[in-house]
Amino acid sequence: MNRVSATPQVYHAINYLANFFVRFLPTSKCPCCDKKLVTKLKEGKSDEMMPERAFCGHWVHTKCFEEFVHTKPFKRPCPTDGCEEILASPAFPCDPASVKNREKKWVQEEARLGEKDDLDKLFGF
């Protein structure tokens, strides 16, 4: 009976986890805000500074990711130097319906701010 050892597979998994999550992530910076990617977590997954992994493989703070995809233009390449892929993740998709929804919300917010400015000018605030 042939016996296959699981040692090489376990070694590669542990080696990847150690090199990537223990060495790389704590020392890397967010490409949007240039602050440390991993900080002391306050509220777990709801923390705005929690790293979010994009489909292109780069990591960005959740807050920075949200600001990046909700600012015009809504479908932009990753801010990491040399990366040409559109910045997206499972939490921030870049499918046409999601992009259209972001555009609609942005237009509504801009219209609301424009109306507020007009009222401020009208009443001298």
FIKOLZA-1660 file (N, C-alpha, C; in steps of 0.1 Angstrom, whole numbers, plus 5000, padded with zeros to 4 digits):
% residues 125
   i   px   py   pz ch aa at
   1 5008 4988 5000  A  M  N
   1 5000 5000 5000  A  M CA
   1 5009 5012 5000  A  M  C
   2 5006 5021 4991  A  N  N
   2 5013 5034 4990  A  N CA
   2 5008 5044 5000  A  N  C
   3 5017 5050 5007  A  R  N
   3 5013 5060 5017  A  R CA
   3 5018 5073 5013  A  R  C
   4 5010 5083 5012  A  V  N
   4 5014 5097 5008  A  V CA
   4 5014 5105 5020  A  V  C
   5 5025 5112 5022  A  S  N
   5 5027 5121 5033  A  S CA
   5 5021 5134 5031  A  S  C
   6 5015 5140 5041  A  A  N
   6 5008 5153 5039  A  A CA
   6 5018 5164 5043  A  A  C
   7 5030 5161 5047  A  T  N
   7 5040 5171 5052  A  T CA
   7 5042 5182 5042  A  T  C
   8 5045 5179 5029  A  P  N
   8 5048 5190 5020  A  P CA
   8 5036 5200 5018  A  P  C
   9 5024 5195 5018  A  Q  N
   9 5013 5204 5017  A  Q CA
   9 5011 5213 5029  A  Q  C
  10 5013 5207 5041  A  V  N
  10 5012 5214 5054  A  V CA
  10 5023 5224 5054  A  V  C
  11 5035 5220 5050  A  Y  N
  11 5046 5230 5051  A  Y CA
  11 5044 5242 5042  A  Y  C
  12 5039 5240 5030  A  H  N
  12 5036 5251 5021  A  H CA
  12 5025 5260 5026  A  H  C
  13 5015 5254 5032  A  A  N
  13 5004 5262 5038  A  A CA
  13 5009 5271 5049  A  A  C
  14 5017 5265 5058  A  I  N
  14 5022 5272 5070  A  I CA
  14 5032 5282 5065  A  I  C
  15 5041 5279 5056  A  N  N
  15 5051 5288 5050  A  N CA
  15 5044 5300 5044  A  N  C
  16 5033 5298 5036  A  Y  N
  16 5026 5309 5030  A  Y CA
  16 5020 5318 5041  A  Y  C
  17 5013 5312 5051  A  L  N
  17 5006 5320 5061  A  L CA
  17 5017 5328 5069  A  L  C
  18 5028 5322 5072  A  A  N
  18 5038 5329 5080  A  A CA
  18 5044 5340 5072  A  A  C
  19 5048 5338 5060  A  N  N
  19 5054 5348 5052  A  N CA
  19 5045 5359 5048  A  N  C
  20 5032 5356 5045  A  F  N
  20 5023 5366 5040  A  F CA
  20 5017 5374 5051  A  F  C
  21 5010 5366 5060  A  F  N
  21 5002 5373 5070  A  F CA
  21 5010 5378 5083  A  F  C
  22 5021 5371 5085  A  V  N
  22 5029 5375 5097  A  V CA
  22 5040 5385 5093  A  V  C
  23 5046 5384 5082  A  R  N
  23 5056 5393 5078  A  R CA
  23 5052 5404 5069  A  R  C
  24 5044 5401 5059  A  F  N
  24 5040 5411 5049  A  F CA
  24 5030 5421 5054  A  F  C
  25 5018 5417 5058  A  L  N
  25 5007 5426 5061  A  L CA
  25 5010 5436 5072  A  L  C
  26 5016 5432 5083  A  P  N
  26 5019 5442 5094  A  P CA
  26 5028 5453 5089  A  P  C
  27 5037 5450 5079  A  T  N
  27 5046 5460 5075  A  T CA
  27 5042 5468 5063  A  T  C
  28 5031 5464 5056  A  S  N
  28 5027 5471 5044  A  S CA
  28 5018 5483 5047  A  S  C
  29 5016 5492 5037  A  K  N
  29 5008 5504 5039  A  K CA
  29 4997 5504 5029  A  K  C
  30 4986 5511 5032  A  C  N
  30 4975 5512 5023  A  C CA
  30 4979 5521 5012  A  C  C
  31 4976 5517 4999  A  P  N
  31 4980 5525 4988  A  P CA
  31 4972 5538 4987  A  P  C
  32 4961 5539 4993  A  C  N
  32 4952 5552 4992  A  C CA
  32 4957 5562 5003  A  C  C
  33 4959 5558 5015  A  C  N
  33 4962 5568 5026  A  C CA
  33 4976 5567 5030  A  C  C
  34 4984 5558 5026  A  D  N
  34 4998 5556 5030  A  D CA
  34 5000 5554 5045  A  D  C
  35 4990 5549 5052  A  K  N
  35 4991 5546 5066  A  K CA
  35 4993 5531 5067  A  K  C
  36 4998 5526 5079  A  K  N
  36 5000 5512 5081  A  K CA
  36 4987 5504 5078  A  K  C
  37 4988 5493 5071  A  L  N
  37 4976 5486 5067  A  L CA
  37 4969 5479 5080  A  L  C
  38 4977 5473 5088  A  V  N
  38 4972 5466 5100  A  V CA
  38 4975 5475 5112  A  V  C
  39 4964 5479 5119  A  T  N
  39 4965 5486 5131  A  T CA
  39 4958 5479 5142  A  T  C
  40 4958 5484 5154  A  K  N
  40 4951 5477 5165  A  K CA
  40 4936 5478 5162  A  K  C
  41 4930 5466 5161  A  L  N
  41 4916 5466 5157  A  L CA
  41 4907 5470 5170  A  L  C
  42 4897 5478 5167  A  K  N
  42 4888 5482 5178  A  K CA
  42 4875 5474 5178  A  K  C
  43 4869 5472 5167  A  E  N
  43 4856 5466 5167  A  E CA
  43 4855 5454 5158  A  E  C
  44 4866 5448 5155  A  G  N
  44 4865 5436 5147  A  G CA
  44 4863 5439 5132  A  G  C
  45 4853 5432 5126  A  K  N
  45 4851 5434 5112  A  K CA
  45 4844 5447 5109  A  K  C
  46 4838 5454 5118  A  S  N
  46 4831 5466 5116  A  S CA
  46 4841 5478 5116  A  S  C
  47 4853 5476 5120  A  D  N
  47 4864 5486 5121  A  D CA
  47 4866 5492 5107  A  D  C
  48 4866 5505 5105  A  E  N
  48 4868 5511 5092  A  E CA
  48 4883 5510 5087  A  E  C
  49 4892 5507 5096  A  M  N
  49 4906 5505 5092  A  M CA
  49 4910 5491 5090  A  M  C
  50 4900 5482 5090  A  M  N
  50 4902 5468 5087  A  M CA
  50 4906 5466 5073  A  M  C
  51 4917 5459 5070  A  P  N
  51 4921 5457 5056  A  P CA
  51 4911 5449 5048  A  P  C
  52 4909 5453 5036  A  E  N
  52 4900 5446 5026  A  E CA
  52 4908 5442 5014  A  E  C
  53 4907 5430 5010  A  R  N
  53 4915 5425 4999  A  R CA
  53 4907 5426 4986  A  R  C
  54 4914 5433 4976  A  A  N
  54 4907 5435 4963  A  A CA
  54 4909 5423 4955  A  A  C
  55 4902 5422 4944  A  F  N
  55 4903 5411 4935  A  F CA
  55 4917 5410 4929  A  F  C
  56 4923 5421 4927  A  C  N
  56 4937 5422 4921  A  C CA
  56 4948 5416 4931  A  C  C
  57 4944 5414 4944  A  G  N
  57 4953 5409 4953  A  G CA
  57 4959 5419 4963  A  G  C
  58 4956 5432 4960  A  H  N
  58 4962 5443 4969  A  H CA
  58 4952 5445 4981  A  H  C
  59 4958 5450 4991  A  W  N
  59 4950 5453 5004  A  W CA
  59 4948 5468 5006  A  W  C
  60 4936 5472 5010  A  V  N
  60 4933 5486 5012  A  V CA
  60 4924 5486 5024  A  V  C
  61 4925 5497 5032  A  H  N
  61 4916 5499 5044  A  H CA
  61 4902 5499 5039  A  H  C
  62 4893 5494 5047  A  T  N
  62 4878 5494 5043  A  T CA
  62 4873 5508 5040  A  T  C
  63 4877 5517 5049  A  K  N
  63 4873 5531 5047  A  K CA
  63 4878 5537 5034  A  K  C
  64 4891 5535 5031  A  C  N
  64 4897 5540 5019  A  C CA
  64 4891 5534 5007  A  C  C
  65 4888 5521 5008  A  F  N
  65 4882 5513 4997  A  F CA
  65 4868 5519 4994  A  F  C
  66 4860 5522 5004  A  E  N
  66 4847 5528 5002  A  E CA
  66 4848 5541 4996  A  E  C
  67 4857 5550 5001  A  E  N
  67 4858 5563 4995  A  E CA
  67 4863 5563 4981  A  E  C
  68 4872 5553 4978  A  F  N
  68 4877 5552 4964  A  F CA
  68 4867 5548 4954  A  F  C
  69 4858 5538 4958  A  V  N
  69 4848 5533 4948  A  V CA
  69 4836 5542 4948  A  V  C
  70 4834 5551 4958  A  H  N
  70 4822 5559 4958  A  H CA
  70 4825 5574 4953  A  H  C
  71 4837 5576 4948  A  T  N
  71 4841 5589 4943  A  T CA
  71 4842 5588 4927  A  T  C
  72 4837 5598 4921  A  K  N
  72 4838 5598 4906  A  K CA
  72 4852 5598 4901  A  K  C
  73 4855 5591 4891  A  P  N
  73 4848 5581 4884  A  P CA
  73 4847 5568 4892  A  P  C
  74 4836 5561 4891  A  F  N
  74 4833 5550 4900  A  F CA
  74 4840 5537 4897  A  F  C
  75 4846 5536 4885  A  K  N
  75 4853 5524 4881  A  K CA
  75 4867 5528 4877  A  K  C
  76 4876 5527 4887  A  R  N
  76 4890 5531 4884  A  R CA
  76 4900 5520 4887  A  R  C
  77 4912 5521 4882  A  P  N
  77 4922 5511 4884  A  P CA
  77 4927 5512 4899  A  P  C
  78 4932 5501 4904  A  C  N
  78 4938 5500 4917  A  C CA
  78 4948 5511 4919  A  C  C
  79 4949 5518 4930  A  P  N
  79 4959 5529 4932  A  P CA
  79 4973 5524 4935  A  P  C
  80 4975 5511 4935  A  T  N
  80 4988 5505 4937  A  T CA
  80 4996 5507 4924  A  T  C
  81 5009 5512 4925  A  D  N
  81 5017 5514 4914  A  D CA
  81 5018 5502 4905  A  D  C
  82 5016 5503 4892  A  G  N
  82 5018 5492 4883  A  G CA
  82 5006 5483 4882  A  G  C
  83 4995 5485 4890  A  C  N
  83 4984 5476 4889  A  C CA
  83 4973 5483 4880  A  C  C
  84 4969 5476 4870  A  E  N
  84 4959 5482 4860  A  E CA
  84 4945 5476 4862  A  E  C
  85 4943 5467 4871  A  E  N
  85 4930 5461 4873  A  E CA
  85 4921 5471 4880  A  E  C
  86 4908 5470 4877  A  I  N
  86 4898 5478 4884  A  I CA
  86 4897 5474 4898  A  I  C
  87 4897 5484 4907  A  L  N
  87 4896 5481 4922  A  L CA
  87 4882 5476 4925  A  L  C
  88 4881 5464 4930  A  A  N
  88 4868 5458 4934  A  A CA
  88 4871 5447 4944  A  A  C
  89 4861 5443 4951  A  S  N
  89 4862 5432 4961  A  S CA
  89 4848 5427 4962  A  S  C
  90 4846 5416 4970  A  P  N
  90 4832 5411 4972  A  P CA
  90 4823 5421 4979  A  P  C
  91 4829 5429 4988  A  A  N
  91 4821 5439 4995  A  A CA
  91 4819 5452 4986  A  A  C
  92 4828 5454 4976  A  F  N
  92 4826 5466 4968  A  F CA
  92 4828 5461 4953  A  F  C
  93 4817 5455 4948  A  P  N
  93 4817 5450 4934  A  P CA
  93 4818 5461 4923  A  P  C
  94 4823 5457 4911  A  C  N
  94 4823 5467 4900  A  C CA
  94 4815 5463 4889  A  C  C
  95 4805 5455 4891  A  D  N
  95 4795 5451 4880  A  D CA
  95 4787 5463 4876  A  D  C
  96 4782 5463 4864  A  P  N
  96 4775 5475 4859  A  P CA
  96 4763 5480 4868  A  P  C
  97 4756 5471 4875  A  A  N
  97 4745 5475 4883  A  A CA
  97 4750 5482 4896  A  A  C
  98 4761 5477 4901  A  S  N
  98 4767 5484 4913  A  S CA
  98 4772 5498 4910  A  S  C
  99 4779 5499 4898  A  V  N
  99 4785 5511 4894  A  V CA
  99 4774 5521 4891  A  V  C
 100 4763 5517 4885  A  K  N
 100 4752 5526 4882  A  K CA
 100 4745 5530 4895  A  K  C
 101 4744 5522 4904  A  N  N
 101 4738 5525 4917  A  N CA
 101 4747 5536 4924  A  N  C
 102 4760 5535 4924  A  R  N
 102 4769 5545 4930  A  R CA
 102 4768 5558 4923  A  R  C
 103 4767 5558 4909  A  E  N
 103 4765 5570 4901  A  E CA
 103 4752 5577 4905  A  E  C
 104 4741 5569 4907  A  K  N
 104 4728 5575 4910  A  K CA
 104 4729 5581 4924  A  K  C
 105 4735 5575 4934  A  K  N
 105 4736 5581 4947  A  K CA
 105 4745 5593 4947  A  K  C
 106 4755 5593 4939  A  W  N
 106 4764 5605 4938  A  W CA
 106 4757 5617 4932  A  W  C
 107 4749 5614 4921  A  V  N
 107 4741 5625 4915  A  V CA
 107 4731 5631 4925  A  V  C
 108 4724 5622 4932  A  Q  N
 108 4715 5626 4942  A  Q CA
 108 4721 5635 4953  A  Q  C
 109 4733 5631 4958  A  E  N
 109 4740 5638 4968  A  E CA
 109 4745 5652 4963  A  E  C
 110 4750 5652 4951  A  E  N
 110 4754 5664 4945  A  E CA
 110 4742 5674 4943  A  E  C
 111 4731 5669 4939  A  A  N
 111 4719 5677 4937  A  A CA
 111 4714 5683 4951  A  A  C
 112 4715 5675 4961  A  R  N
 112 4711 5679 4974  A  R CA
 112 4721 5690 4979  A  R  C
 113 4734 5688 4977  A  L  N
 113 4743 5698 4981  A  L CA
 113 4741 5711 4973  A  L  C
 114 4738 5710 4960  A  G  N
 114 4736 5722 4952  A  G CA
 114 4723 5729 4957  A  G  C
 115 4713 5722 4961  A  E  N
 115 4701 5729 4966  A  E CA
 115 4704 5736 4979  A  E  C
 116 4712 5729 4987  A  K  N
 116 4715 5735 5000  A  K CA
 116 4723 5748 4998  A  K  C
 117 4733 5748 4989  A  D  N
 117 4741 5760 4986  A  D CA
 117 4732 5771 4980  A  D  C
 118 4722 5767 4972  A  D  N
 118 4713 5777 4967  A  D CA
 118 4705 5784 4978  A  D  C
 119 4700 5776 4987  A  L  N
 119 4692 5781 4998  A  L CA
 119 4701 5790 5007  A  L  C
 120 4714 5785 5009  A  D  N
 120 4723 5794 5018  A  D CA
 120 4725 5807 5011  A  D  C
 121 4727 5807 4998  A  K  N
 121 4729 5820 4991  A  K CA
 121 4716 5829 4991  A  K  C
 122 4705 5822 4990  A  L  N
 122 4692 5829 4989  A  L CA
 122 4690 5836 5003  A  L  C
 123 4692 5829 5014  A  F  N
 123 4689 5835 5027  A  F CA
 123 4701 5841 5034  A  F  C
 124 4713 5842 5027  A  G  N
 124 4724 5849 5031  A  G CA
 124 4732 5842 5043  A  G  C
 125 4732 5829 5043  A  F  N
 125 4739 5822 5053  A  F CA
 125 4754 5821 5050  A  F  C
% end
